[in-house]
Amino acid sequence: MGGMLLEALQAGLPGLGLSLPQGAVETMCAFGQALLEKNQVMNLTAITEPEQVARLHFLDSLTLLTLTDFRQKRVIDVGCGGGFPGVPLKIACPEMQLTLLDSLGKRMAWLSETLPGLGIEADCVTARAEKRPQPGGSSIMWLCPGRLPGCRSCVSCACPMCGWAACSWP
């Protein structure tokens, strides 16, 4: 399983033109493998083939790095589900500060348990986006995956709490 994930990532990364930190691909593979193993007993993703996980979760998430510089930014992944796009972005850009936000406690518990073992620092918050208190500070960038009901809904939650919202949709 890990070999197929690794091969698919190595095949797709050159097309993105990104320079990843040393060990990032291996960390992504370890996270992907943990995701697929846990997905057998908990619904984290509907995508269950390693090559598809690499392409549709990791590579699609990493595409956001071609649009903006995430270094030194505070990033909140709203409706993160199994950790996408936030976790791949954090692996590829460890200088960013990541908060994963999802309303499902069991997903957030799994992420809270799994990420530290892989050396991934993230604040895992169980809450609904509209109930999330307004964070203090600046340079907050919101990432809103396609699991949310629609961009209009997503932006109505994100924009009042920050100056800029980036929506990624499948």
Secondary structure by P-SEA (a helix, b strand, c coil): caaaaaaaaaacccccccccccaaaaaaaaaaaaaaaaaacccccccccaaaaaacccccccccccccccccccccccccccccccaaaaaacccbbbbbbbccaaaaaaaaacccccccccccccccccccccccccbbbbbbccccccaaaaaaaccccccbbbbbcc
